[in-house]
Amino acid sequence: MNLVVELDLKSEIRKLKKELNAVLLAHYYQESEIQDLADFVGDSLELSKRAANTEADVIVFAGVHFMAETAKILNPTKKVLIPDLTAGCSLSDSCPAPLFKKFRDEHPDYYAVTYINSSAAVKALSDIICTSSNAEKIIRSIPEEQKILFSPDRNLGRYLMEKTGREMLLWDGTCMVHEQFVQEKITKLKLENPDALIIAHPECEEKVLDISDFIGSTSQLLNFVKESSAKKFIVATEVGIIHQMRKYSPDKIFIPAPPQDSTCACNECPHMKKNTLEKLYLCMQELQPEIILPDDLIEKAYIPIKRMMDLS
């Protein structure tokens, strides 16, 4: 029998955390059992702050590749592990570094604001990084006369243009999960649940945002449902966040927004879900896969991330 099957994986992971002096960071979109083992669960901004300030010797990042890369950029001397090295991001993949460099070269007088859902190579070509939590603040901090490139999420970029009144040149990228939510199905769900509030991530398409009662990052959505007097919510973002919502507000009802194809689990990120308890245990046991980045890339990518951190 497979040794991993015979182990109490949760106990072994806790033991390894102590032995390695490791911190386990998990995104809200991870499986609930991984979230419950994590030292900290958060969105991209919160996890970046935790990664920057940790005193652990080893950072285990239960998330996707660009998140673990960000942790390595902020902690170049520490060992950064990810349970599955192939846990990528459709949004990051939509913006390859060579094409982004060409985009920048074609618009040399623009200031490049880049969403954190991007590769280290794209970050290194950017002027400042943002997350959905701090993007509006960062856009507003840029002088009015400065032209802006916003990459790679067009839906978030369009939302920010509406919120701030700033014109921006947008990269044409999207998240495969947030693109799956459609206005018609959410409207039908709202008619069936008239007392429910619709809450959505700004990566959703404009038609979904138009019918939403609240729009925010994953952490902002979580805080909203904690503080709201409403008892029922239709949640238009990756379904993993509902685990935390239920933990903080067990008396409330959370309904996942239906994807375009109701026969699939399209409101789950397939990359986030590549991480499993078994892979988490094995990566800590073997100290692999490890995030390795060239020193010069780390130095270049650190500059726009640090600018973000200073504003956050």
N, C-alpha and C positions, 0 to 999 in steps of 0.2 A: 504493500500500500504506500502511496505517496506520503512522505514524511510530513509535508505541509498539511495534509488532510488530518493527520493524527494530532497536530498541535492545536492548542487553544490560541488562535492567532492574536486575539485581542490582548491576552496576557503577555504573549511573547513580544508583541510590538511595544507594550508599555515597558517591559523589561529592557528591550533594546534601546529605548529612548534614554533610560537612565545610564546604561552602560556606555553609550556613545556620547553622552551629554548632547543629545539631539533635540531640536525643536521641530514639531510637526505642524506645518501650516496647511490649512485646507480651504479651498474656495467653497462658497455656498452651493455650487453646482455639483459637488462631489456626492457620492452615495452617503446615505445617512449614517451608516456604521463607521465610515471614515471620519465624517464630521464629528461624531461623538468621541472619537479617540484623539482628535487634534488638540494641540495646546492653544491654538487660536484659529477661529473660523471667520472669514471676512471676504470683502470684495477686493478688487485689485489694488485700490489705494491703501486700504487698511493692511493688507498683506505686505505691501511694499514697505510701509512704515515699520511693521514688525520685523521684516527681514533686515531692514537697515539698522535696527537697534538691538538685535539679538546678541546675547553673550554665549550662545550655544556654539559648540565646535562643528556640529553638523546640522545643516538645514535640509529637512525632508519636505519637499513641496508636492502636496497632493493637489494638483491642478493641471494646467496644460503647459506646453513647452515654453511659451513666451514668458509665463509667470516665473518659472524656475530660472530662466535666463536673467530676468530682472533681479532676482535674489542674488545670483552670482555676480552681476554687475555691481550691486551694492555691497557685496561681501567677497571680493576677489580672492582673499586668502582662505576662505572657508570651503569646506566640501559641501556641495549642493547636489542632492539626489532627487530624482523623480521616479515614481514607480514604473511608469511606462514611457519610454523615450519617444514613442510614436504618437503620444497624446498631443496633437497639434491644435490648430484653430483655423476654421474656414475663413474667418475675417483676416487673420494674419497672412494666410496663404494667398489671399486676393491681392496682396500688395508686395510682390517680389522686389528685393532691394535694387536690382539693376534697372527695373522699370521706374521705381520710385526715384532713383538718382536722375534718370532722364527727365522725369517730371519736374524735379527741382531745378535741373540745369536749364530747362525751358522757361522757368519763372524765377530768375535770380533775385528779383527785388521783393519776393514774397517771403513772409515769415512762416516757417513750417511747424504747425501744431499737429502732433501725431498722437493718436489714441494709443494707449498702452498695449492694446491687442495688436501687436506688431513685433516683428523679429528684432533681435539685437542689432542686426545690420541696418534695418530701417531706422531704428532709434538713433543710431550713430550718424545718420544723415539728416536728423531733425534738429530744430531749434529748441523745442520744448515738448515734453510729453504731458498727456493729460489722462484722466480717467473719467468715467461718466459722473463720478461724484464731484470732481473739481473742474470739469471742462468749462462750465459757464464762468466761473471765477477767473480762470486763466484767460479766456477770450476777452473778458472785460478788462483785464490788466494790460492788454496790448494797446498801444496808442492808436487812436481813431484813424490816423493817416496811414498806418502800416497795413499793407495788403497781406492777406492770410491764405495759406494753403492748409486745408484740413484733410487729414487722411487717417485710416483708410475707410471709415464707416460713413457712407453717404447719408444714412438715416439719422444718425447722431448729429452729423454736420448740419443737415437741414433743420433739425430741431433747435440747434444752437443758434443758427441764423435767425430763426423766428424769435427765440428768447432774448437775444442780445441786440438784434437789429443790424448786425454786422454782415456785410457781404463776404463770402468766402468761396474760394475755388475748391471744389470737393473732389477727392479721389472716389472712384466708383466701386466701392467695396461694400459687402454686407456680411452679416452673420447668418449662417444657414438655419439656425434655430429661430431667431427672431423674425426672419423673413417668412416663416411658415404660418404665423398667426394672421388670420384674415378677418376683416371687419364683419363680414356677414355672419360668420359662425359665432363670433363674440357677441354680436348684437342679438342673435337668437338665444344665446345663453343668458344674456341680460334680461330678455323678455321672460324667460323661465324663472329667473331669480331677480325680480325687480328691486329687492332690498339690498342687492350686492353692489359694491363699488368696484369699478374696473381699474386696476392698477397695472402700469406697463413700464417696461424698460425703454429708454429712448432709442435703443437700437431697432425697435419695431418700426414698421412702415408708418408713414404719415396718417393713413386712413385709420389705423388702430389707435394711434396717439390722439387723433381728433375725438374719439369717443371715450377716451379714458378720463377717469375722475382724478387720478394722480399719476404723474410720470416721475421716475427717479431711478437712480442706480440701485443695485441689489441691496446695499445697506440702507439707502433712503427708503426703499419699499418696505424693508423690515421694520424700520423705525416708525413709518407711517401706520402700519397695521397695529403696532404696539400701542400707539397713542390715539388711534381713531376710536370713536364711540360706535362705529359700525360693527356689525357682527358677522358679515359675510363679504368675501372678496373674490373677484375673478382675477386671477394672476397671470399676466401676459409676460412671462419670462421663463427661463429654464426652470423646470419643475423642482430641481434640487433645493431651491430656496424655501419651498413650502415646509420642509422638515424643521428649519429654524423658526419659521412663523408659528408652527404648531407648538413648538417648545415654549416660546415666549407668550403665546396667546392660545392656550388650550381650549378656551371657551368659544373660540371663533371658528368659522368655517371658511376653508380656502379651496377654491375650485380652479384647477389648472385650465388656462385658456386652451381651447381645442386647436390643433394644428390644421393645416389645409387638408391633409389626408388623415382622416380620423381613424384609419386602420393601422397607422404606424405610431411609433413613439417619437414623433418629430419634435415634440417639445422637450426632449432630452438631448443634451449635447453628446454625440457619440464619442467625441474625444475626451471629454471630462469623465465619461463612464468607462473609459479604458482602464482607469486605476481601480484596482480591487484590493481587498484585504490581503489576499495571497501575494499579489505583486508588491504591495507595501511592505509586508514582512520580508520578502526575498530581497528587495532593494536595500533594506536596512541590514539584513544579515550579510549580504555580499558587498555592500557599499557600492552598488551599481544598479542602474545606470547613473553616471555622474555627468553633470553639466560642465563641459570644458569650453572655454572661449579664449581666443587670442588676447594677449594683454593690450594690444593697440585698439582692438575693438571695444574692450571693456572701458578703456580710457575715453574713447570718443562717445560711447553710448551713455556713460555716466553723466556727462555734462548736461544734456537735456533732462535727464531724470532728476538730477540735483536741482535744476531750476524749478521743476514741478514740486519737489519736496519743500523747497524754500517758500513757495507760494501756498503750501497746504498746511 
